[in-house]
Amino acid sequence: MPPRRALLFIPGDDRRKIEKGIGLQPDCIIMDLEDGVAASRKAAAIETIRATLAAMDFGRSEKWVRVNAVGTPYMPDDLRVLDGSLPDGIVIPKVESAEQIKRVSSWISHYEPAEQAGSIKLIAIIESAKGVVNLREIAASDPRLVALCFGAEDLAGDIGAIRTPDIHESAYARGAVVIYAKAFDLQAIDTPFITLDDEAALTREAYSALEMGYTGKLAIHPKQIAPITTVFTPNASEIQAAQRLIAAFEQQQHSGSGAFQLDGKMVDMPMIRAATALLERAKMAGIPIENI
């Protein structure tokens, strides 16, 4: 599965901003038809996205489209963006049931050529109480699904919570998205950070997500791409520590020893699995790692 560390939202009706976003080469570019586009501009945004998909080389960035929620007047008409060059995937907001995922998957199949059947992937944003309580069914709903996203802003509004800087009002939901994503081999993408002029706070929130098990974070401004990508990319010291731990473990295995100490800490299998996972993340990010 490709890395999806920074996923940048761009209004789908603004070709200039889309081109600028492509130049920055985040892991994913999400051309938006939902919150980022006024109702009067929805139709124009569809045409702009279709033209962009046909004309632009996105380089290494995956190209995604966020449609409007299932059940709104805009769906399934939003999927006209697929009538031409296909994106890599569709982001579905406000997902509350497995049935919504299945409906979008079925609609998509009408646009895919036979030789590309199943190629368009799905990301589901969980941002309501119903979405949280139905996470198990949503995560297991469709083979197109590759990631679950957590949406803190809409969730806080849905449950009547007061949004806090450390997202403690949504701690259960934020954790549940990770748990169900990992249980069904999906990536977990954290909520956007809405304060644009506080990189230190953005970095802290991204690290908090990383510590919980998230694999990436939504971005709402180009200047958020670099800090988010840095947080979700293992650095040299982390890679070296993981390699050293695995090397010591393998040496102990060859000598017939069981649990052992390294730097004054007991080493057991959960630590080895964590080190191996870190090296896998580094490899996915394009960092050359040997023997993993």
RODO-2510 file (C-alpha; in nm, 4 decimals, decimal comma):
residues 292
     n   res          X          Y          Z
     1     m     0,0000     0,0000     0,0000
     2     p     0,1491     0,3408    -0,0902
     3     p     0,2244     0,5903     0,1873
     4     r    -0,0513     0,8410     0,2518
     5     r     0,1088     1,0775     0,5009
     6     a    -0,0051     1,4247     0,3941
     7     l    -0,3364     1,4376     0,2053
     8     l    -0,3988     1,7904     0,0776
     9     f    -0,7517     1,9226     0,0224
    10     i    -0,7830     2,1692    -0,2684
    11     p    -1,1069     2,3361    -0,3854
    12     g    -1,2116     2,1522    -0,6984
    13     d    -1,3179     2,4680    -0,8796
    14     d    -0,9739     2,6340    -0,8598
    15     r    -0,7437     2,5039    -1,1339
    16     r    -0,4597     2,7348    -1,0262
    17     k    -0,4559     2,5980    -0,6713
    18     i    -0,4713     2,2406    -0,7993
    19     e    -0,1701     2,3026    -1,0231
    20     k     0,0177     2,4598    -0,7308
    21     g    -0,0657     2,1586    -0,5142
    22     i     0,0620     1,9188    -0,7795
    23     g     0,3902     2,1092    -0,7836
    24     l     0,4348     2,0450    -0,4104
    25     q     0,3975     1,6681    -0,4587
    26     p     0,2231     1,5580    -0,1375
    27     d     0,1414     1,1892    -0,1145
    28     c    -0,2213     1,2637    -0,2031
    29     i    -0,4060     1,5531    -0,3628
    30     i    -0,7778     1,5601    -0,2821
    31     m    -0,9741     1,7786    -0,5226
    32     d    -1,2786     1,8822    -0,3246
    33     l    -1,6434     1,8944    -0,4278
    34     e    -1,7796     1,9168    -0,0733
    35     d    -1,7046     2,1798     0,1937
    36     g    -1,4408     2,3596    -0,0130
    37     v    -1,6828     2,4496    -0,2936
    38     a    -1,9903     2,6761    -0,2772
    39     a    -2,3209     2,5283    -0,3913
    40     s    -2,3265     2,7612    -0,6906
    41     r    -1,9839     2,6319    -0,8003
    42     k    -2,0393     2,2552    -0,7677
    43     a    -2,1071     2,1959    -1,1383
    44     a    -1,8106     2,4101    -1,2414
    45     a    -1,5885     2,2184    -0,9991
    46     i    -1,6834     1,8865    -1,1583
    47     e    -1,5791     2,0169    -1,4996
    48     t    -1,2573     2,1667    -1,3619
    49     i    -1,1613     1,8378    -1,1997
    50     r    -1,2418     1,6390    -1,5134
    51     a    -1,0280     1,8727    -1,7235
    52     t    -0,7444     1,8579    -1,4713
    53     l    -0,7472     1,4783    -1,4585
    54     a    -0,7312     1,4676    -1,8377
    55     a    -0,4559     1,7264    -1,8803
    56     m    -0,2253     1,7222    -1,5783
    57     d     0,0552     1,4886    -1,4778
    58     f     0,0255     1,4447    -1,1010
    59     g     0,3760     1,3000    -1,0700
    60     r     0,4117     1,0785    -0,7649
    61     s     0,1029     1,2273    -0,5968
    62     e    -0,2099     1,0157    -0,5868
    63     k    -0,5121     1,1974    -0,7267
    64     w    -0,8328     1,1793    -0,5235
    65     v    -1,1720     1,3497    -0,5371
    66     r    -1,3862     1,4200    -0,2310
    67     v    -1,7492     1,4012    -0,3332
    68     n    -2,0473     1,5211    -0,1333
    69     a    -2,2077     1,2909     0,1214
    70     v    -2,4347     1,0086     0,0120
    71     g    -2,7940     1,1270     0,0463
    72     t    -2,7246     1,4883    -0,0511
    73     p    -2,8676     1,6301    -0,3757
    74     y    -2,5170     1,6203    -0,5273
    75     m    -2,4684     1,2446    -0,5201
    76     p    -2,4336     1,0371    -0,7317
    77     d    -2,4080     1,3233    -0,9860
    78     d    -2,0654     1,4155    -0,8401
    79     l    -1,9322     1,0922    -0,9866
    80     r    -1,9460     1,2518    -1,3313
    81     v    -1,5850     1,3418    -1,2506
    82     l    -1,5139     0,9797    -1,3471
    83     d    -1,6435     1,0309    -1,7010
    84     g    -1,2999     1,0530    -1,8623
    85     s    -0,9565     1,0138    -1,7049
    86     l    -0,9952     0,8300    -1,3753
    87     p    -0,8584     0,9439    -1,0388
    88     d    -0,6913     0,7019    -0,8016
    89     g    -0,9805     0,7192    -0,5617
    90     i    -1,2899     0,8813    -0,4156
    91     v    -1,3105     1,0259    -0,0640
    92     i    -1,6577     0,9859     0,0889
    93     p    -1,7429     1,2303     0,3706
    94     k    -1,9825     1,1798     0,6598
    95     v    -1,9946     0,8028     0,6246
    96     e    -2,2424     0,6491     0,8682
    97     s    -2,3049     0,2995     0,7330
    98     a    -2,1555     0,0189     0,5282
    99     e    -2,4435     0,0567     0,2836
   100     q    -2,3224     0,4040     0,1866
   101     i    -1,9807     0,2633     0,0960
   102     k    -2,1368    -0,0182    -0,1047
   103     r    -2,3605     0,2229    -0,2949
   104     v    -2,0681     0,4424    -0,3964
   105     s    -1,8662     0,1362    -0,4972
   106     s    -2,1529     0,0192    -0,7159
   107     w    -2,1951     0,3611    -0,8768
   108     i    -1,8216     0,3780    -0,9483
   109     s    -1,8249     0,0419    -1,1255
   110     h    -2,0375     0,1917    -1,4045
   111     y    -1,7519     0,4280    -1,4961
   112     e    -1,4629     0,1803    -1,4851
   113     p    -1,3557     0,0003    -1,8039
   114     a    -1,3596    -0,3778    -1,7646
   115     e    -0,9808    -0,3940    -1,7615
   116     q    -0,9717    -0,1433    -1,4723
   117     a    -1,2497    -0,2945    -1,2617
   118     g    -1,1916    -0,2255    -0,8932
   119     s    -0,9032     0,0134    -0,9584
   120     i    -1,0690     0,3189    -0,8041
   121     k    -1,0160     0,3109    -0,4278
   122     l    -1,2232     0,4604    -0,1467
   123     i    -1,1458     0,6535     0,1697
   124     a    -1,4239     0,6995     0,4264
   125     i    -1,4359     0,9976     0,6617
   126     i    -1,5903     0,9168     1,0001
   127     e    -1,7315     1,2371     1,1481
   128     s    -2,0577     1,1568     1,3260
   129     a    -2,1813     0,9506     1,6188
   130     k    -2,3493     0,7038     1,3825
   131     g    -2,0277     0,6650     1,1875
   132     v    -1,8357     0,5830     1,5044
   133     v    -2,0818     0,3225     1,6328
   134     n    -2,0911     0,1558     1,2894
   135     l    -1,7143     0,1474     1,2419
   136     r    -1,6870    -0,2311     1,2335
   137     e    -1,9362    -0,2677     0,9479
   138     i    -1,7910     0,0299     0,7609
   139     a    -1,4334    -0,1004     0,7845
   140     a    -1,5407    -0,4407     0,6492
   141     s    -1,7739    -0,3035     0,3825
   142     d    -1,5928    -0,3135     0,0479
   143     p    -1,2584    -0,4195    -0,1046
   144     r    -1,2166    -0,0734    -0,2572
   145     l    -1,1805     0,0779     0,0902
   146     v    -0,8161     0,1542     0,1774
   147     a    -0,8386     0,4019     0,4661
   148     l    -1,0552     0,5494     0,7387
   149     c    -1,0294     0,9206     0,8217
   150     f    -1,1237     1,0837     1,1492
   151     g    -1,3095     1,4168     1,1249
   152     a    -1,2997     1,6001     1,4577
   153     e    -1,4806     1,9198     1,3605
   154     d    -1,8014     1,7655     1,2301
   155     l    -1,8013     1,5028     1,5050
   156     a    -1,7836     1,7691     1,7760
   157     g    -2,0784     1,9455     1,6175
   158     d    -2,2740     1,6235     1,5818
   159     i    -2,2404     1,5240     1,9467
   160     g    -2,2622     1,8761     2,0900
   161     a    -1,9058     1,8723     2,2206
   162     i    -1,6773     2,1706     2,2715
   163     r    -1,3782     2,1408     2,0393
   164     t    -1,0531     2,1494     2,2366
   165     p    -0,6896     2,1914     2,1247
   166     d    -0,5931     1,8379     2,2292
   167     i    -0,9141     1,6785     2,0897
   168     h    -0,9881     1,5187     2,4282
   169     e    -1,3621     1,5598     2,3662
   170     s    -1,3302     1,3066     2,0814
   171     a    -1,0668     1,0780     2,2323
   172     y    -1,2863     0,7685     2,2111
   173     a    -1,3759     0,8255     1,8456
   174     r    -1,0198     0,9151     1,7487
   175     g    -0,8946     0,5932     1,9037
   176     a    -1,1759     0,3828     1,7610
   177     v    -1,0969     0,4895     1,4045
   178     v    -0,7406     0,3607     1,4468
   179     i    -0,8486     0,0340     1,6067
   180     y    -1,0997    -0,0558     1,3370
   181     a    -0,8717     0,0597     1,0572
   182     k    -0,5900    -0,1630     1,1784
   183     a    -0,8233    -0,4557     1,2491
   184     f    -0,9243    -0,4556     0,8814
   185     d    -0,5810    -0,3727     0,7314
   186     l    -0,6734    -0,0158     0,6429
   187     q    -0,4726     0,3020     0,6808
   188     a    -0,5817     0,5521     0,9471
   189     i    -0,5801     0,9222     0,8564
   190     d    -0,6118     1,1901     1,1243
   191     t    -0,8323     1,4991     1,1261
   192     p    -0,7176     1,8288     0,9705
   193     f    -0,5502     2,0906     1,1884
   194     i    -0,7483     2,4082     1,1281
   195     t    -0,5108     2,6746     1,2686
   196     l    -0,2954     2,7763     0,9741
   197     d    -0,0295     2,9885     1,1462
   198     d     0,0864     2,7544     1,4244
   199     e     0,3274     2,4962     1,2851
   200     a     0,4437     2,3901     1,6322
   201     a     0,0891     2,3007     1,7353
   202     l     0,0310     2,1224     1,4037
   203     t     0,3430     1,9158     1,4639
   204     r     0,2323     1,8277     1,8179
   205     e    -0,1097     1,7162     1,6956
   206     a     0,0465     1,5103     1,4162
   207     y     0,2836     1,3417     1,6643
   208     s    -0,0132     1,2670     1,8872
   209     a    -0,1809     1,0945     1,5929
   210     l     0,1366     0,9025     1,5082
   211     e     0,1652     0,7817     1,8675
   212     m    -0,1937     0,6525     1,8494
   213     g    -0,1217     0,4528     1,5340
   214     y    -0,2339     0,6912     1,2616
   215     t    -0,0429     0,6691     0,9337
   216     g    -0,1191     1,0159     0,7953
   217     k    -0,3083     1,3406     0,8400
   218     l    -0,5381     1,5542     0,6287
   219     a    -0,3989     1,8951     0,5269
   220     i    -0,5999     2,2057     0,4417
   221     h    -0,3132     2,4338     0,3326
   222     p     0,0025     2,3711     0,1291
   223     k     0,2279     2,4866     0,4140
   224     q     0,1028     2,1957     0,6255
   225     i     0,2409     1,9343     0,3845
   226     a     0,6052     1,9416     0,4949
   227     p     0,5470     1,9276     0,8738
   228     i     0,2947     1,6449     0,8396
   229     t     0,5143     1,4455     0,6034
   230     t     0,8116     1,4861     0,8363
   231     v     0,6183     1,3564     1,1368
   232     f     0,4940     1,0462     0,9555
   233     t     0,8336     0,9631     0,8026
   234     p     1,0798     0,7737     1,0266
   235     n     1,3981     0,9742     1,0776
   236     a     1,7558     0,8474     1,0621
   237     s     1,7944     0,7942     1,4371
   238     e     1,4667     0,6003     1,4585
   239     i     1,5705     0,3810     1,1667
   240     q     1,9118     0,3141     1,3185
   241     a     1,7585     0,2275     1,6557
   242     a     1,5124    -0,0131     1,4925
   243     q     1,7866    -0,1803     1,2901
   244     r     2,0044    -0,2141     1,5996
   245     l     1,7174    -0,3684     1,7967
   246     i     1,6388    -0,6212     1,5239
   247     a     2,0068    -0,7091     1,4801
   248     a     2,0411    -0,7716     1,8543
   249     f     1,7263    -0,9834     1,8518
   250     e     1,8501    -1,1955     1,5629
   251     q     2,1819    -1,2473     1,7388
   252     q     2,0020    -1,3632     2,0530
   253     q     1,7871    -1,5989     1,8463
   254     h     2,0936    -1,7572     1,6890
   255     s     2,2447    -1,8106     2,0326
   256     g     1,9262    -1,9750     2,1587
   257     s     1,8400    -1,7023     2,4086
   258     g     1,4878    -1,5774     2,4759
   259     a     1,4070    -1,2355     2,6175
   260     f     1,7107    -1,0109     2,6593
   261     q     1,8130    -0,6605     2,7609
   262     l     1,9295    -0,3771     2,5379
   263     d     2,0289    -0,0409     2,6822
   264     g     1,8818    -0,1443     3,0165
   265     k     1,5410    -0,2384     2,8758
   266     m     1,3862    -0,5797     2,8345
   267     v     1,3235    -0,6645     2,4698
   268     d     1,0256    -0,8784     2,3709
   269     m     0,8290    -0,9531     2,0561
   270     p     0,6004    -0,6458     2,0636
   271     m     0,9111    -0,4269     2,0492
   272     i     1,0478    -0,6292     1,7573
   273     r     0,7182    -0,5993     1,5713
   274     a     0,7155    -0,2229     1,6302
   275     a     1,0719    -0,1907     1,5006
   276     t     0,9879    -0,3968     1,1935
   277     a     0,6782    -0,1849     1,1277
   278     l     0,8853     0,1333     1,1523
   279     l     1,1308     0,0018     0,8940
   280     e     0,8412    -0,0936     0,6682
   281     r     0,7062     0,2625     0,6941
   282     a     1,0488     0,3969     0,6047
   283     k     1,0691     0,1680     0,3037
   284     m     0,7207     0,2750     0,1881
   285     a     0,8357     0,6368     0,2136
   286     g     1,1170     0,5643    -0,0305
   287     i     1,3986     0,5352     0,2215
   288     p     1,6258     0,2452     0,1202
   289     i     1,6197    -0,0166     0,3947
   290     e     1,7982    -0,3481     0,3604
   291     n     1,6758    -0,6869     0,4778
   292     i     1,3204    -0,6111     0,5858
***
